[in-house]
């Protein structure tokens, strides 16, 4: 299959910004929030964290009093958190990802995402319907039956976690069966390069997407037309969301290329989520994808932003580190490092600063983190670009 899913994928930057602003203001109105005049103003709105959603849902079940519409299903994710699900066309926007993988009406998708309580199974089934593919709703487990079904119905596409496809393929070899799977749409876990290569060696093109139960599709991989056998470079942001990368513990966007927390605004009118913090780390990639899609790209999943760590019996949170930085104009970035000295916890705070008073920094560390620790002044740009503001280097073996 060639071409794009729709014309949204190749919009100019100005056209996309105008369309997103219009959709965003509709979402803000639905949430009784004031409109904004420019997308950059979004950074001034508060970040909505998953812990807040849990609290809201406990007080106002099941959806926390949010203006949810057209909920055909109710799902439950760990927390517990309850998510609505709709049955309108491509409600979670997975069709765009499957189309990029080349999935269409001639395909049968063996959907090995779970169908019970959590929405993953329905998310991918909805996407498969959007591109006209048939679905074998396999769920997880019963691997021998999975192989038999894949053989009998002629499955051509696998959808599920990255590693479970290998379980099915290995079982098929053990049973002496040859399957027709040539493409794999994976998510919900890390796709390691060695595993992607193993699938490629078996004649299977494997691409991954980044989606959540709350937001639907956030970003997705596309094949590289300049080098079809090479892994994709980054993920293209979905057309139905606005993605920001912010400094952990804050709502402040970081410069392009710097690792930070993924914050997403969903433009789904049935379930408006404004600046929803995913807790995941990523970074914006420069330039445009060689596939021709013009939206922003991110590097993909790069770890978790919630780095809360207990040191000397006290919790240290990213928000406290952000407060420390905000107190001194000379500080660009800071990083708390937890180690052990003998049988005692030790804390070092590395600070990127130009000038400033070390004693004043030490006093601010004690005040904001509620702990005393060693302060090290380092040169601007010397701290790793990995999104960490708290680095726990203690061994728990």
N, C-alpha and C positions, 0 to 999 in steps of 0.2 A: 504494500500500500504506500502511496506517495502523497505529497501535499500536506496541507495543514488541516487541523481540526476545524478551524473557522478563521475569519479575518481578524479576530481579536489578537491572534498570536503574532501578527506582523504589523501592528499599529506603530505609528511614529511615537516618539516619547511624548510629544505635546498632546497628541490625540489620546494616548493612554492616560496621561495625567488629568486631562479634562474629564474623561469618562469616570475615572476612579473618584475624583472629587465629587462629582454629581452623585454617584452611588454611595459614597461615604456620608454625604450630608443627608441622604435619605435614611441611612442607618442611624445617624445621630438624632434625627427627628423622631424615629421610632423609639429611641431610648430617652426621649425628653432631654436631649442635650442640644446646646446651641450650635448652629452651623459654623463652619470655618471657611476662610476665603482662599486658602492655599494648602496643598498637601503637607507642606513643611510644618503647618500649625498643628498637625496631628501629634507631634512630639510634645506638645504642651498639655495634652490630656493625660489623665492618670492611667497607669498600667493596672490591668485587671488580672490578679493572680488566681491560680487554681485553688489555693487555700480559701480565698474569698468566695469563690463559687461554691465550694463545699459548705461554707457557713451560710450563704444565702439559701442554698437548697435545703439545709437542715431547718431553717426558719420558715421557708416558703416552698414546700415540696410541690412537684418534683423539680422544677426548673429555676427555682430561686427568684421568682417574680419577674424574670426577663420576658420581653414581649415575643414569646414563641408563637408561631402560626403554623397551621397545616401539619401538625405532628401525627403521622400515620403509625409511627412506632416509638416506643420508649426503650432505651438501652441503658445498661448499667456498666460502668467501668470502675476499676479499683478506686477507693476513696471513702465511701462510694460516691460516684458522680453519675448523674442521670443526664442522658443526651437525647434530644429528639431526633427522629429520622423522617424524611419525607419521601414520597413516591413520585414526585414530579421528575421530569427528564433530567438525568445526570445530576441529582440533588447534591451529591458529594464531589462532583466534578472529576471523577476518575476516568471518564471517557477520553479526556484530553491525553492522559498518560498512556492509556491502552492504544489509542490511535497512533501515538508517536512510536510505539513498539511494533506497529503494523498489524494490530488485531482488528478484524472486521467480520462481516457477515459469513464468511466461509470458515470461521473458526469455532471450535468448541473449547471453552475455558474450564479447566478443572480447578474449581475455587476451593482451595484448602485453608482459607481463613475461617475462623470460628463463627458459627451462626448463633451460638447460645449466649444470651444476655448482652455480650459486647457487639458493637456494630460492624466489625471488620468484614464479616462475610457479606452482609447486605451492602456495604460500601462498594465492594468490588463487583458484586452481582449487578448493582445499579450501573456501574461503569461499563460492564460488558454489554448490558442491554442498550446502552447509549450508542455503542458502535455496531450494534446488530449481531453480536456473537451469541451463540447458545452457551448455556452454563450447566455444568455438572456440579451441583452443590455438595461437594465432598466433605467439607469440614476437615477436621484433623483426626488422626488415628486410623486403625484398621488398615495398615499399609498394604497387606496382601490384597484386600478388596479394592484399595485404591488402584493398584496395578491392574487388576482384572478389569475394573471399570474403564480405566484409561485405554486399555487395549481394545475392549469391546465397542466403546462408543467413538474411538478415534480422536481422543483428546489431542489438540494441537498446541494449546497454551496452558501453562501452569500459572496460578496465582496463589501466593502464600508467603510464608516466611522464607528467608533465603536458604536455610539449611534443610528444610523438610523435603525440598525437591530432590536433594541428594539421597535421602532415605528412600524415596520412591524409586529413583533410578537404580540404586544398588539392589533393592528388592526385585526389581524387574529383571536385572541381570541374573540374579540368583534363581529366578523362576524361568529363565530362558525366554523372556518376552522382550520384544523390541517395540518401544513406544514411538509415537509420532510427534512428540512434543518438540517444537523448534524454537519457542519463545517462552520467556518466564518474566512475569511481572511480580516483583517481590517488594516487601516492606515489613515493618514491624520488628526489625532487627538489623544488625550490621551485615552488609554484604562485603565480605573480605575479598581482596583482590585474588587470592589463590582459589577461592571458591568460584568466583566469576570466571576465572580462566579454566577451571575444570569443566564448567558448563559449556564454555566456548569449545573446548576440546571434544565435547560430546555433540557438537553441532547445535547448541542452544544459545540464542542471544538472550542475555539476562540484563534487564534494566530495573532500577529501583525508584520508588517515589517516597516522598515524605508527607505523611498525612496523619491527622489525629482524629479521634472520635468526635471532638468538639468542632473542629474547623473544616473537616474534609481534606481535600488535597491542598497542600501548601506549595510543594515544588516537586519536580520530576525530571528524570534523565531522558535524554533523547540520543539517538545514534549520531555518531560523528561522520558526516558524509565524506569528509576529507581523509578519514582513516577508519573504515568500517570495522576493522578488527581491533581497534584500540578502545580502551574504556572511555566513557564520556568524561568530559571535563565539567564538573559541577552539575547543579540542578537548576532548571529554569523555574522561576516563580510562577505559580498558577495565576490565570487571569482574573480569578474571582476573589483574590485576597490582596491585601497590602502588607508587605513584610518589612519590618524594621529590625536592624541589629543594634542592640543597646548594651551599654555597659552594665554587667551584672549588679543587681542591687539598686539600679536606677532606671529611669525611663529615657536616658540621654543617648541618642544615636551616636555610634562610633564612626570614625572615618572608614572609607572603603578599604577593605582588606584586613581590618582589625577584627579579631574574634570577639564576639559578644553574644548576648542572649537573643534568641529569636522571639520577637513579639509580632503577633499577627492580628490584623483586623479583617474579619470575615464580612464579605459583602453579600452573604446569603440573607435575603429579606425575611426568611422564615425563622432565622436564629441569629440575630445580630450580636456579635461579640466585638467589642472595641478595645484594641490594644491588649489582646489576650496573651499573657506571658506563657510560653510553652515550657520554659525551664531547660530548653536545649541550647547548645552553643553552635554557632556557625559564623560565616563571614561572607561579605559580598565580593564576588569576583568581578574584576574589571572587564570591559569589552562585551561584545555580543557573541552569542553562540554561533558556531559555524553552520548549524542546521538551518539558520535563517530566522528563527524566532527572536523577537526583539526585546522581550522582557528581561528584567534583571535576573542575574544568576547568583546562587549561593553555593558554597562549597559542599553543602550537605551536612549531615550530623557530625559534630565534632566533640561531643561530650555533654555533660550536664552543667547547667549554670548554678544550680542550688548547691553551693559548696559549704554550707553551714557546718562548722567543725567545733567540737568541744576541746578546749585547751585549758588545762589546769582547772577542770571542772566547770568552766564557763563557756557558753556557746558564743562563737564569733560568727557573724553573718555578713554576707556581701554588702548589705545596706550600711553596716557600721564602717566598712572600709571606704565606701563611697562618701560617707559623712566626713571621715578623716581627710580625704582628698579635697572636699569642698571647703574645708576650713582654711586652707592655705593656698593663695594664688600661685605660689612657687611650685606646688606639687602637680605633676602631670598624671602620674599613675602611682599606685601603691599595691603591694603584694604581701600578704601575711604568710609566713612559713612556719609550720608546726613541726618540731623535731623532738627528739629525746636526748637529754644529757644525763647519763647514768640512768636512774630510775625516775627521773622527773621530766615533766613536759617543759619545753622551751619554746619561746616565740620570738621570731625575728621579723621585723617589718622593713621591707625594702621599699625605698621611696625614690622615684624619679623626680629630681628637683633641680632647679637652677637657683642656687643661693638658698637663703632661708636660714633659720636658726634651729640647729639640731635639738637644743633643749626645748624649744617650743614644739617641735615635732613630737618629742618624747612625751611631753605633757598632754598633747592632743591624743596620742596613742592610748595613754592611760585613761583619758576621759571618755573617748569614743568606744574603745574596745573593752573597757573595764578591767584591763590587764596591763601589767608592765612587761615590756620586752625590749630586746635589742633593736635599735634603729640603725639601718644602713642607708646612706645616701648613695644612689647610683646614677650614672649618666642617663640623660633622656634617651629613650629608644633602646635601652639595654635589657629591659624586662622582656621575657618571652611573649610572643604574640599567640597565646593559647587560650585567652579568655579567662584564665584563672586569676582571681583576686585573693583566694585562700588556697594554699598548697600544703596539704597534709603529707609530710614525708616520713611519718612514723611507720614502722613495720608492725603489722598486727599478726605476723606468723607465729 
